[in-house]
Amino acid sequence: MIDLSAARIADADGGELAAGDRERAGPARATIDSRAVEPGDLFVGLPGAGAHGGEFAVAALDAGAWGVIVDRAHAGAAVAAAADTVGHSACTGAAVIAVEEPLAALHALAHAWRRELGAKVFAVTGSTGKTSTKDILAAMLSPRLVTHPSRENWNTEIGLPLTILEAPRGTEALVLEMAMRGEGQIAELVAVAEPDVGVIVNVGPVHLELLGTVERVAAAKAELIRDLRPGAACVVPASEPLLDEHLRGELDTWTFGPGGQVQLLSFDAGQAEIEAREQTVRLDLGYSEPHNLLNTLAAVAAARALGVPVGGSVSVRFSSLRGEVVELPGGVAVVNDCYNANPMSMRAALDHLAASDASRRVAVLGAMAELGEGSEGYHREIGSHAAALGIDVLVPVGEGALAYAEEFDGETHPVASPEEAAALLEELAQPGDRVLIKGSRSVGLERVLA
């Protein structure tokens, strides 16, 4: 650490930050958006598609950041700003930490804070349902442990370390969602978080554009199992043979779902009775979707794997755009599940729509992205599934969704955009209808309800 007038600059090769900076950064929020900086924050200048975050380090210091982590190319301007007590009085005494790779420094800082916290770390991944499982698990743990979960889907190489760094001192449980689009990405997150238990909710045909086969998807997800420390626990579906070859004898492995160690014995009017390794768990749930009941089993297994007792009411606040029910004027219920979609989640959503009490069931479906060469076939299969379930009306949105209609023999209204779908629903929807809106994030179906 070198004093430079009123500024302090740390030369942090390989992301190794000085102990004093770790202490200051740990309990404080870190951000990569200079516009969101609040006094006492740490700003990390990451390279972006349109601009380099290091260019905004001075603005972050002006906004009251206690320090910035930037690459060496942008450190000079930040140091000058921090030393200029006239032009940048808010910056006086701020820390400017120069590194080769700001992202590696962010990871190192988060890793250090994770160790200092000493909290139980739960990691959740899966092809679908990982965010909901994370939400359920956090709600299950919160009455018993001071719990800090990932916000929404802060599940990437950027979101995960930011989640760890915003966890306050005294946190007893970190519930971290882990996403991946290719090989090596889960391993990168595991190295930062060092989970005590890893949960793989399921494996399915997602990201096939990059990975090619479901077997490679399984292997990428199983990096979570591979990189857990010996003696840690892992939670996997009982009926997923694609994960069998990745299991490790030195881990405490819990299986959930039909035929597993954690099974649903009964469910009635929100009351769930669950068997967990020959112990009975009783939960009062505010949801009834079959896929979320399965996610609940995964959450119970994760909690019990680390010795956390569970039971009683589970009050879950699900992340946005994931099955939210919006009641529209005129008695129309809309299930807003437009955050993302793949063949597994699409089937589950249609199953729940078909089982709902409604005059008519309307499916507004956008395309499922990143399915590779078999994409059209997957879309036709979903159309066939919707027909078999007796869905009354299908509204494919966009050219990529037209294949749904090829295997659907009911009332169909293809539209070109979410805005056209919104206009159509105003004319089409009738009192008592239930409308599902679902598609991959790239389709932008949240604009249907805008």
C-alpha positions as CSV (number, residue, x, y, z in Angstrom):
1,M,0.0,0.0,0.0
2,I,1.5,3.3,-1.1
3,D,0.3,6.7,0.2
4,L,-0.2,9.2,-2.6
5,S,-1.3,12.6,-1.2
6,A,-4.8,12.0,0.1
7,A,-5.3,8.9,-2.0
8,R,-4.2,5.4,-1.3
9,I,-3.4,2.9,-4.1
10,A,-3.0,-0.8,-3.6
11,D,-1.1,-2.8,-6.2
12,A,-3.0,-6.1,-6.1
13,D,-1.5,-8.6,-8.5
14,G,-3.7,-11.7,-9.0
15,G,-6.5,-10.1,-7.1
16,E,-4.9,-10.4,-3.7
17,L,-6.1,-7.4,-1.7
18,A,-4.6,-5.9,1.4
19,A,-6.1,-7.1,4.7
20,G,-7.3,-3.6,5.6
21,D,-9.2,-3.4,2.3
22,R,-10.8,-6.8,2.8
23,E,-12.0,-5.6,6.2
24,R,-13.5,-2.4,4.8
25,A,-15.0,-4.1,1.8
26,G,-16.5,-7.1,3.4
27,P,-19.5,-5.6,5.3
28,A,-20.0,-2.9,2.6
29,R,-21.9,-3.3,-0.6
30,A,-19.9,-3.7,-3.8
31,T,-21.3,-2.6,-7.1
32,I,-20.3,-2.5,-10.8
33,D,-22.7,0.3,-11.7
34,S,-21.3,3.8,-11.0
35,R,-24.9,5.1,-11.2
36,A,-25.9,3.0,-8.3
37,V,-23.0,3.9,-6.0
38,E,-24.0,5.1,-2.5
39,P,-21.7,6.5,0.2
40,G,-19.6,3.7,1.6
41,D,-19.8,1.4,-1.4
42,L,-16.9,-0.3,-3.2
43,F,-17.0,0.2,-7.0
44,V,-15.5,-2.5,-9.3
45,G,-14.7,-1.4,-12.8
46,L,-15.3,-4.4,-15.1
47,P,-14.9,-4.4,-18.9
48,G,-18.2,-4.4,-20.7
49,A,-19.4,-4.8,-24.2
50,G,-19.9,-1.0,-24.9
51,A,-17.5,0.6,-22.3
52,H,-15.0,-0.3,-19.6
53,G,-16.2,0.2,-16.1
54,G,-12.9,1.7,-15.1
55,E,-13.9,4.8,-17.1
56,F,-16.5,5.5,-14.4
57,A,-14.2,5.1,-11.4
58,V,-14.0,8.9,-10.9
59,A,-17.8,9.2,-11.0
60,A,-18.0,6.4,-8.4
61,L,-15.6,8.2,-6.1
62,D,-17.5,11.4,-6.5
63,A,-20.7,9.6,-5.4
64,G,-19.0,8.6,-2.2
65,A,-17.5,5.2,-2.8
66,W,-14.9,4.4,-0.2
67,G,-12.7,2.8,-2.9
68,V,-12.5,1.5,-6.4
69,I,-11.0,-1.6,-7.9
70,V,-9.8,-0.9,-11.5
71,D,-7.3,-2.2,-14.0
72,R,-4.0,-0.3,-14.2
73,A,-5.0,1.5,-17.3
74,H,-7.7,3.4,-15.4
75,A,-6.0,3.7,-12.0
76,G,-4.2,6.9,-12.7
77,A,-7.3,9.1,-13.3
78,A,-8.9,7.6,-10.2
79,V,-5.8,8.3,-8.1
80,A,-5.7,11.9,-9.3
81,A,-9.4,12.4,-8.5
82,A,-8.9,10.9,-5.0
83,A,-6.0,13.2,-4.4
84,D,-7.7,16.3,-5.6
85,T,-9.3,17.8,-2.5
86,V,-10.6,20.8,-4.5
87,G,-12.3,19.2,-7.4
88,H,-13.3,15.9,-5.8
89,S,-13.8,16.6,-2.1
90,A,-16.0,13.5,-1.8
91,C,-13.1,11.4,-3.0
92,T,-10.5,12.5,-0.4
93,G,-8.8,9.5,1.3
94,A,-10.5,7.0,-1.0
95,A,-8.7,3.7,-1.8
96,V,-7.7,3.1,-5.4
97,I,-6.9,-0.6,-5.9
98,A,-5.1,-1.3,-9.2
99,V,-5.2,-4.9,-10.5
100,E,-4.6,-6.8,-13.7
101,E,-8.1,-8.3,-13.7
102,P,-10.9,-6.6,-11.8
103,L,-13.1,-9.6,-12.0
104,A,-10.5,-11.8,-10.4
105,A,-10.1,-9.3,-7.7
106,L,-13.8,-9.3,-7.1
107,H,-13.8,-13.1,-6.8
108,A,-10.8,-12.9,-4.4
109,L,-12.5,-10.4,-2.2
110,A,-15.8,-12.3,-2.1
111,H,-13.9,-15.6,-1.3
112,A,-12.1,-13.9,1.6
113,W,-15.4,-12.5,2.9
114,R,-17.1,-15.8,2.6
115,R,-14.4,-17.4,4.8
116,E,-14.5,-14.6,7.3
117,L,-18.3,-14.9,7.7
118,G,-18.0,-18.6,8.4
119,A,-21.6,-19.1,7.3
120,K,-23.2,-22.3,6.0
121,V,-23.1,-22.0,2.2
122,F,-25.9,-23.5,0.1
123,A,-25.3,-23.6,-3.7
124,V,-28.3,-24.3,-6.0
125,T,-28.1,-25.0,-9.7
126,G,-30.2,-26.8,-12.3
127,S,-31.6,-26.6,-15.8
128,T,-34.9,-25.1,-14.5
129,G,-36.4,-24.1,-11.2
130,K,-33.1,-23.1,-9.5
131,T,-34.3,-19.6,-8.6
132,S,-37.5,-20.9,-7.1
133,T,-35.6,-23.5,-5.2
134,K,-33.3,-20.9,-3.9
135,D,-36.3,-18.8,-2.8
136,I,-37.9,-21.7,-1.0
137,L,-34.7,-22.8,0.7
138,A,-34.0,-19.2,1.9
139,A,-37.6,-19.0,3.3
140,M,-37.1,-22.4,5.0
141,L,-33.8,-21.4,6.7
142,S,-34.7,-17.8,7.7
143,P,-36.7,-18.6,10.9
144,R,-33.7,-20.5,12.2
145,L,-30.6,-18.8,10.7
146,V,-29.6,-15.3,9.7
147,T,-30.0,-16.0,6.0
148,H,-28.7,-14.0,3.0
149,P,-29.8,-15.3,-0.4
150,S,-29.0,-14.3,-4.0
151,R,-31.2,-11.4,-5.1
152,E,-33.6,-12.4,-8.0
153,N,-31.2,-14.3,-10.2
154,W,-27.8,-12.9,-9.2
155,N,-26.2,-16.2,-10.3
156,T,-23.3,-15.4,-12.6
157,E,-19.6,-14.8,-12.2
158,I,-20.5,-11.2,-11.3
159,G,-23.8,-11.6,-9.4
160,L,-22.6,-14.4,-7.1
161,P,-19.6,-12.5,-5.7
162,L,-21.6,-9.3,-5.3
163,T,-24.2,-11.4,-3.3
164,I,-21.5,-12.6,-1.0
165,L,-20.0,-9.2,-0.5
166,E,-23.4,-7.6,0.5
167,A,-24.0,-10.3,3.2
168,P,-23.7,-8.5,6.5
169,R,-21.5,-9.6,9.4
170,G,-23.4,-12.1,11.4
171,T,-24.8,-13.9,8.4
172,E,-25.2,-17.6,9.3
173,A,-26.5,-19.0,5.9
174,L,-25.7,-18.0,2.4
175,V,-28.1,-19.3,-0.3
176,L,-26.4,-18.9,-3.6
177,E,-27.8,-19.6,-7.1
178,M,-25.3,-20.7,-9.7
179,A,-26.0,-20.4,-13.4
180,M,-24.0,-21.7,-16.4
181,R,-24.2,-21.6,-20.2
182,G,-21.0,-23.6,-20.8
183,E,-18.3,-25.7,-19.3
184,G,-16.2,-24.4,-16.5
185,Q,-18.6,-21.8,-15.3
186,I,-20.0,-23.7,-12.4
187,A,-16.5,-24.6,-11.3
188,E,-15.6,-20.9,-11.3
189,L,-18.5,-20.1,-9.0
190,V,-17.7,-23.0,-6.7
191,A,-14.1,-21.8,-6.3
192,V,-15.5,-18.5,-5.0
193,A,-18.3,-19.8,-2.8
194,E,-16.8,-23.0,-1.4
195,P,-20.3,-24.5,-0.7
196,D,-21.0,-26.8,2.2
197,V,-23.9,-28.3,0.2
198,G,-24.5,-28.3,-3.5
199,V,-28.0,-28.8,-4.9
200,I,-28.7,-29.8,-8.5
201,V,-32.4,-29.4,-9.0
202,N,-32.6,-31.2,-12.4
203,V,-30.9,-31.7,-15.8
204,G,-32.6,-31.0,-19.1
205,P,-32.2,-29.7,-22.6
206,V,-30.9,-26.2,-22.1
207,H,-28.0,-24.3,-23.6
208,L,-27.7,-27.0,-26.3
209,E,-26.6,-24.4,-28.8
210,L,-23.3,-24.3,-26.9
211,L,-23.1,-27.8,-25.2
212,G,-24.7,-29.9,-27.9
213,T,-26.0,-32.8,-25.8
214,V,-27.9,-33.2,-22.5
215,E,-25.0,-35.4,-21.3
216,R,-22.7,-32.4,-21.6
217,V,-25.3,-30.3,-19.8
218,A,-25.2,-32.8,-16.9
219,A,-21.4,-32.8,-16.8
220,A,-21.3,-29.0,-16.7
221,K,-23.9,-28.9,-13.8
222,A,-22.0,-31.7,-12.1
223,E,-18.9,-29.5,-11.7
224,L,-20.7,-28.5,-8.5
225,I,-20.4,-32.1,-7.3
226,R,-16.9,-32.6,-8.5
227,D,-15.5,-29.5,-6.8
228,L,-17.2,-29.8,-3.4
229,R,-14.7,-30.3,-0.5
230,P,-14.6,-33.9,0.9
231,G,-17.2,-34.3,3.6
232,A,-19.6,-31.7,2.0
233,A,-23.1,-32.7,1.0
234,C,-24.8,-32.9,-2.3
235,V,-28.5,-33.0,-3.2
236,V,-29.6,-34.6,-6.5
237,P,-32.8,-35.9,-8.1
238,A,-33.5,-39.6,-7.4
239,S,-34.5,-40.2,-11.0
240,E,-31.6,-38.6,-12.9
241,P,-29.2,-41.3,-14.2
242,L,-27.2,-38.6,-16.1
243,L,-25.7,-37.6,-12.7
244,D,-24.9,-41.1,-11.5
245,E,-21.4,-41.2,-12.9
246,H,-20.6,-37.8,-11.3
247,L,-21.5,-38.8,-7.7
248,R,-18.6,-39.1,-5.2
249,G,-18.3,-41.5,-2.3
250,E,-16.7,-38.9,0.0
251,L,-19.8,-36.7,-0.1
252,D,-23.0,-37.0,1.9
253,T,-25.4,-37.5,-1.0
254,W,-29.1,-36.9,-0.5
255,T,-31.6,-37.8,-3.2
256,F,-35.1,-36.3,-3.5
257,G,-38.3,-37.0,-5.4
258,P,-40.0,-40.3,-6.2
259,G,-37.8,-43.1,-5.0
260,G,-35.5,-40.8,-3.1
261,Q,-34.5,-40.3,0.5
262,V,-36.7,-37.1,0.6
263,Q,-40.2,-37.8,-0.7
264,L,-43.6,-36.2,-0.6
265,L,-45.9,-38.4,1.4
266,S,-49.0,-36.3,1.1
267,F,-50.2,-32.8,0.2
268,D,-53.6,-31.4,0.9
269,A,-54.8,-27.8,1.1
270,G,-51.2,-26.5,1.5
271,Q,-50.2,-29.0,4.1
272,A,-47.3,-31.1,3.0
273,E,-46.0,-34.2,4.8
274,I,-42.5,-35.1,3.7
275,E,-40.3,-38.1,4.6
276,A,-36.6,-37.1,4.9
277,R,-34.3,-40.1,5.7
278,E,-37.0,-41.7,7.8
279,Q,-37.9,-38.5,9.6
280,T,-41.2,-36.8,9.0
281,V,-41.3,-33.1,8.1
282,R,-44.6,-31.2,8.1
283,L,-44.8,-27.9,6.2
284,D,-47.5,-25.3,5.6
285,L,-47.0,-24.1,2.0
286,G,-48.6,-21.2,0.2
287,Y,-48.2,-22.7,-3.2
288,S,-49.3,-26.0,-4.9
289,E,-47.5,-26.2,-8.3
290,P,-46.1,-29.8,-8.7
291,H,-42.7,-28.4,-9.8
292,N,-42.5,-26.2,-6.8
293,L,-43.4,-29.1,-4.5
294,L,-40.5,-31.0,-6.0
295,N,-38.3,-27.9,-5.5
296,T,-39.4,-28.0,-1.9
297,L,-38.1,-31.5,-1.5
298,A,-34.7,-30.4,-2.8
299,A,-34.7,-27.5,-0.3
300,V,-35.7,-29.8,2.6
301,A,-32.8,-32.2,1.7
302,A,-30.3,-29.3,1.6
303,A,-31.4,-28.0,5.0
304,R,-31.4,-31.4,6.6
305,A,-28.0,-32.2,5.0
306,L,-26.4,-29.5,7.1
307,G,-28.5,-30.3,10.2
308,V,-30.9,-27.4,10.0
309,P,-34.4,-28.5,11.4
310,V,-37.3,-27.5,9.1
311,G,-41.0,-27.4,9.7
312,G,-44.1,-25.2,10.0
313,S,-45.0,-22.3,7.8
314,V,-42.8,-21.6,4.8
315,S,-43.5,-18.0,3.6
316,V,-41.9,-17.7,0.2
317,R,-41.5,-14.5,-1.8
318,F,-40.7,-15.8,-5.2
319,S,-38.4,-13.8,-7.5
320,S,-40.2,-11.7,-10.1
321,L,-41.6,-13.0,-13.4
322,R,-41.7,-16.6,-12.1
323,G,-45.3,-17.7,-11.9
324,E,-46.7,-14.5,-10.5
325,V,-50.5,-14.5,-10.7
326,V,-51.9,-11.1,-11.8
327,E,-55.7,-10.5,-11.6
328,L,-56.9,-8.3,-14.4
329,P,-60.1,-6.3,-14.4
330,G,-63.0,-8.4,-15.7
331,G,-62.1,-11.6,-13.9
332,V,-59.1,-12.7,-16.0
333,A,-56.1,-14.3,-14.2
334,V,-52.7,-14.1,-15.8
335,V,-49.8,-16.3,-14.8
336,N,-46.7,-14.1,-15.5
337,D,-44.0,-16.7,-16.0
338,C,-42.0,-15.0,-18.7
339,Y,-38.5,-14.8,-17.2
340,N,-37.2,-17.8,-19.1
341,A,-38.3,-21.1,-20.8
342,N,-37.0,-24.5,-21.8
343,P,-38.8,-27.7,-22.6
344,M,-38.8,-28.8,-18.9
345,S,-40.2,-25.6,-17.5
346,M,-42.6,-25.2,-20.4
347,R,-44.2,-28.6,-19.8
348,A,-44.5,-27.9,-16.0
349,A,-46.1,-24.5,-16.6
350,L,-48.6,-26.0,-19.1
351,D,-49.4,-28.9,-16.7
352,H,-50.2,-26.4,-14.0
353,L,-52.3,-24.3,-16.4
354,A,-54.3,-27.4,-17.4
355,A,-54.9,-28.3,-13.8
356,S,-56.2,-24.8,-12.9
357,D,-59.8,-24.0,-12.3
358,A,-60.8,-21.8,-15.3
359,S,-63.4,-21.3,-18.0
360,R,-60.8,-21.4,-20.6
361,R,-57.0,-21.9,-20.5
362,V,-55.0,-19.6,-22.8
363,A,-51.2,-20.1,-23.4
364,V,-49.2,-17.1,-24.8
365,L,-45.9,-18.7,-25.6
366,G,-42.7,-17.3,-26.9
367,A,-39.8,-19.3,-28.3
368,M,-37.4,-21.3,-26.2
369,A,-33.9,-20.1,-26.9
370,E,-30.5,-21.9,-27.2
371,L,-31.9,-25.4,-28.1
372,G,-29.5,-25.9,-31.0
373,E,-30.3,-28.0,-34.1
374,G,-33.3,-29.7,-32.4
375,S,-35.0,-26.5,-31.5
376,E,-38.0,-26.9,-34.0
377,G,-38.7,-30.4,-32.7
378,Y,-38.7,-29.3,-29.1
379,H,-41.2,-26.6,-30.0
380,R,-43.5,-29.0,-31.9
381,E,-43.4,-31.4,-28.8
382,I,-44.6,-28.6,-26.6
383,G,-47.4,-27.8,-29.0
384,S,-48.4,-31.5,-29.0
385,H,-48.2,-31.5,-25.1
386,A,-50.5,-28.5,-24.9
387,A,-53.0,-30.2,-27.3
388,A,-53.0,-33.4,-25.2
389,L,-53.6,-31.3,-22.0
390,G,-56.7,-29.7,-23.6
391,I,-55.4,-26.1,-23.6
392,D,-58.1,-24.1,-25.2
393,V,-56.2,-21.3,-27.0
394,L,-52.6,-21.0,-28.1
395,V,-51.0,-17.7,-28.9
396,P,-47.5,-18.2,-30.4
397,V,-45.5,-15.0,-30.2
398,G,-42.8,-14.4,-32.8
399,E,-41.5,-16.4,-35.7
400,G,-39.5,-18.8,-33.4
401,A,-42.7,-19.8,-31.7
402,L,-44.7,-20.8,-34.8
403,A,-43.6,-24.5,-34.5
404,Y,-45.8,-24.8,-31.4
405,A,-48.9,-24.5,-33.7
406,E,-47.8,-27.3,-36.0
407,E,-48.8,-29.9,-33.4
408,F,-51.7,-28.0,-31.8
409,D,-55.2,-28.7,-33.0
410,G,-57.1,-26.1,-31.0
411,E,-57.8,-22.4,-31.4
412,T,-54.6,-20.6,-32.5
413,H,-53.7,-17.0,-32.9
414,P,-50.1,-16.4,-34.0
415,V,-48.8,-12.8,-33.5
416,A,-45.5,-11.2,-34.3
417,S,-44.6,-9.4,-31.1
418,P,-45.5,-9.1,-27.4
419,E,-47.3,-5.8,-28.1
420,E,-49.5,-7.6,-30.6
421,A,-50.1,-10.3,-28.1
422,A,-51.2,-7.7,-25.5
423,A,-53.7,-6.2,-28.0
424,L,-55.0,-9.6,-28.9
425,L,-55.6,-10.5,-25.2
426,E,-57.6,-7.3,-24.7
427,E,-60.1,-8.6,-27.4
428,L,-59.8,-12.3,-26.7
429,A,-59.8,-12.7,-22.9
430,Q,-63.1,-13.5,-21.2
431,P,-64.2,-13.5,-17.6
432,G,-63.0,-16.7,-15.9
433,D,-60.1,-17.2,-18.3
434,R,-56.6,-18.2,-17.0
435,V,-53.7,-17.0,-19.2
436,L,-50.2,-18.3,-19.1
437,I,-47.4,-16.1,-20.5
438,K,-44.1,-17.9,-20.9
439,G,-41.1,-17.8,-23.2
440,S,-37.3,-17.2,-23.1
441,R,-36.1,-13.9,-21.8
442,S,-35.0,-12.8,-25.2
443,V,-38.6,-12.7,-26.4
444,G,-39.5,-9.9,-24.0
445,L,-42.9,-11.3,-23.0
446,E,-43.0,-9.1,-19.9
447,R,-44.2,-6.4,-22.4
448,V,-47.5,-8.2,-22.8
449,L,-48.6,-6.9,-19.4
450,A,-46.7,-3.6,-19.7
